[in-house]
């Protein structure tokens, strides 16, 4: 009791150096993510040119006053394209993480709650999915589903399912050991009510934190797929296909590769820092140590 | 006695411990346990950790199915009831657990926790439900200011009061209390025990009250059952069992209570060592390995519960007519066979 009270008084913002260090991670991550997400939302407003306007007269221009980040091999403005590409990345990551979170959450909760053969079958299947390297699995799924941005979202989402399901299962099993679940059974609650009212609210925090971390990975996977030509299709800009194009002009126009690379770095680093920061804030064991 | 509320008949429970298919290891948590609770009465179960007390509670509550035997509640065998009917029976049978810190969903307020049973069983609606919640809180000595608090904002004793409120809000006829005071401060324990007794008087409840604390059991129980390694070794009206225990294990437990008067303090150790593990069950009488008055035959023969009259039973071979002539002085010679108790 007194421990819990003490914890409540020690709010996580500020106080000690440890708290500040954690908060700083969260802050930096938040700023980077904010930059990417705002670019994605307001791409039409903030990009100086259309990402699709071709003008071969100004092709492969290095960064200058009119085109801050230069132009590509068709004379398209690289800054505008990289801003619009953020939209693809964020959209794909958001949908893919949601697919993974919901799919993995349902499977993990079911496996943890019902146990026995249900658990056995579901988790063996998850391990099967887990045993493939992520990018290979994505390529196979894309080959089966066909090349489109929607299928890229689905494929990346499926890759996330096993990880979320393991987390959800472990968290569910942890909650099941609590006496309020036994109390719920003695009251006569149905399984559905126990799952939605007693278990779900108590496992949502770790799943949410994991979702933030998965975001970074989703951005990276989407870029990889687009780089391989399996995600966003030209002329639609994506960091991955821009990087792929830039690869061919590395000696004449290095900004074509460097710019989308930097954008990916910002996106991935931002989501990673935000995820780590949130994990630290919400992990009760780490909070205890502080 | 007519029409008991709850009868546990020959209930056994074995848990699988794993191991290869041809060498499965089993844990015998309960072995042919018989118990009976009359309406409005308290059956106290006492025993060491690992004696099967909690397993009895979980089987009575229908949380675990027994491997064998029947649990008859209100004239129905609840071990074979389909889930939907079991849910209706649950309304009559509620529970209070030991660990108050995990007894409540940390995300719910006291109001939500107390409304849940009413919602599940479709009792009343809206205003009426809130009235019932307030009434239940009053019963346990808390006021409406607790309604919007979360469990971590309450003390252990307060949480246990809310747990009792949750258990009585559906007006059950039986409340199973598994070590409800063991995790509380001694000063709070006494108040919670009194609360249990008050509520029993007001609502005419029956209790299945489990504790390892003999004082607690003596205070709340009408009938007591002493358990050892998954068996009932002695059972009977509480005053008879406590004033003249008829099983060496009960006797040892009672002697182990520290005396305030130094002159009465027991110097010798009445029972030796720890309770044996339940998957290496001793042969014969389960208690023989620790019994101060064991005979040679105790290692071979498993004693039944001998009726001693007045509802008092004990499972010790000294009560067998073959050995009663040489029995220790505290052993009461049982009634002649055929005499019902």
Interface residues (C-beta under 8 A of the other chain):
Chain A: X1 X4 X178 X179 X180 X182 X183 X184 X185 X186 X187 X188 X189 X190 X193 X197 X198 X201 X202
Chain B: X61 X63 X86 X87 X88 X90 X91 X93 X94 X95 X97 X98 X99 X102 X103 X104 X105 X106 X107 X116 X117 X120 X121 X152 X155 X156 X163 X166 X170 X176
